[in-house]
Amino acid sequence: MTLSEARLEEIGARSYTIPTEQKESDGTLAWDSTTIVVVRTKGAARKVSAIPIATRAPPC
């Protein structure tokens, strides 16, 4: 069996919001925390954890 044929047995995700020590800014936006999402999958007797990288602008 190849990995592309492997059955996905489990999937889960958790998000964590981490406050910054002080307000941060890049000159256009300001924020006081960072949120990460950790995704875990299991299939073909392998467990994988990943942290997808993405940004999202705050609501205007």
C-alpha positions as CSV (number, residue, x, y, z in Angstrom):
1,M,0.0,0.0,0.0
2,T,1.3,3.5,-0.9
3,L,0.7,6.5,1.3
4,S,-1.7,7.9,-1.2
5,E,-3.8,4.7,-0.6
6,A,-3.6,4.9,3.2
7,R,-6.9,5.2,5.1
8,L,-7.1,8.2,7.4
9,E,-8.0,6.8,10.8
10,E,-8.0,9.9,13.0
11,I,-7.9,13.6,12.6
12,G,-8.0,16.3,15.2
13,A,-7.2,20.0,15.6
14,R,-6.7,22.4,18.5
15,S,-6.2,26.1,18.5
16,Y,-4.1,28.0,21.1
17,T,-4.1,31.8,21.6
18,I,-0.8,33.1,23.0
19,P,-0.8,36.7,24.3
20,T,2.1,38.9,23.5
21,E,4.0,40.6,26.3
22,Q,3.0,44.0,24.8
23,K,1.0,45.2,21.9
24,E,2.8,44.6,18.6
25,S,2.4,46.3,15.2
26,D,3.8,46.1,11.7
27,G,2.8,49.7,10.9
28,T,-0.5,48.8,9.4
29,L,-2.1,46.5,12.0
30,A,-1.7,46.1,15.7
31,W,-2.3,42.9,17.8
32,D,-1.9,41.6,21.3
33,S,-1.9,37.9,20.7
34,T,-1.0,35.2,18.2
35,T,-3.2,32.1,17.5
36,I,-1.8,28.8,16.3
37,V,-3.6,25.7,15.1
38,V,-2.1,22.3,15.6
39,V,-3.5,19.5,13.4
40,R,-2.8,15.8,14.1
41,T,-3.6,13.0,11.8
42,K,-3.1,9.2,12.0
43,G,-3.2,6.7,9.2
44,A,-1.1,3.8,7.8
45,A,0.3,3.3,11.3
46,R,1.8,6.8,11.2
47,K,1.0,9.8,13.4
48,V,1.7,13.3,12.1
49,S,1.5,16.7,13.7
50,A,1.5,19.9,11.7
51,I,1.2,23.6,12.4
52,P,-0.2,25.2,9.3
53,I,1.0,28.7,8.7
54,A,-1.6,31.3,7.8
55,T,-2.5,34.8,8.6
56,R,-5.9,36.5,8.9
57,A,-6.6,40.2,9.2
58,P,-8.7,41.3,12.1
59,P,-12.2,42.4,11.3
60,C,-12.5,46.0,10.4
